[in-house]
Amino acid sequence: MQVFLVTGGAGFIGSYICGKLLEQNKKVYCIDNFLTSSRSNIFPLLENPNFVFINHDLSKSLPEIDEKIDGIFHFASPASPNKKSARSYINYPIETLLVNSCGTNNLLDLAMKNNGRFVYASSSEIYGDPEVSPQVETYFGHVNPNGVRSCYDEAKRFGEAITMSYFRKHNVDTRIIRIFNTYGPRMQKDDGRVVTNFINQALNGEPITVYGKGQQTRSFCYVDDLVSGVLRIMGNNDIKGEVINLGNPEEYKIIDIATKIKELTRTNSEIIYEELPEDDPKRRRPDISKAKRLLGFEPKLDLEKGLQKTIEYFRQEKS
Ligand code: UDP
């Protein structure tokens, strides 16, 4: 039986990875410290005898695992930029830097000892406020190195650099995924991300808070599509050392997301405009031709259907 370690396995994307691996009859070690994730995401998995949960802060030395690990998915990190949310990386800047630096270092050592594969969850944030669109893997980005978002952007850039260093120096079998905005059921309701904020504001009849004029763009990928790409990246034998964008290239203005969610929830909430956060990227859209070519990756669910599923989830959470 193949054995995998998923860090951040109680988080939004991590918990789907754990679930899929268990469905495929793999053994899963999940490490999380619930800094920004939630126990409820893994409740159903705890009953599975192939699932082992370890509550641990990855920036400290790693707990002993008495088994050969075939692959590591390093998905542990705060990920929301919204400083109004207690779960935001802006409120955990040091933890964010350490889990992506010391944590990544510890996990790369473990991958090397086990002769296992290492998949690092990097982010579209490494492109910063991009000057080219769509963003292709060869673009170096446009990042403020000491602004409010730098604790995340630079953490992920360091994470990429150390991952590539283990690949080049020690020949570790690494893969880097640059994840673009992803949404779906099991996101934290209070994480401050645009989709969760708008849906929950709409369901509660509260004003929908568009930051700036809402002309900035994002491209949203449904979580099942993203996770199918993540599993292909771990499973593929020919992409050692590659850096690959994953996301859905359909691009929307934030104001249009607000209008769409208003329509789909049939809410009476009004749209209000608030100050644009510092260093908020003006546009973001992945070029996914590399993922298509190497993995046959193709997002399937369109935004409207994905939003409907997410709205349904939050409706049920509310009741
Ligand atoms: N945003 C917004 N209202 C909100 C939350 C976010 O207008 O209540 C905007 C935010 O300024 C950004 C976009 O939506 O331009 C996406 O924000 P999110 O926090 O989801 O993640 P990001 O893509 O910035 O990492």
Residues whose N, C-alpha, C, O or C-beta is under 5 A from the ligand:
A	BS01	UDP	P81 N82 G192 R193 V194 V195 N197 T209 V210 Y211 Q216 I254 D280 P281
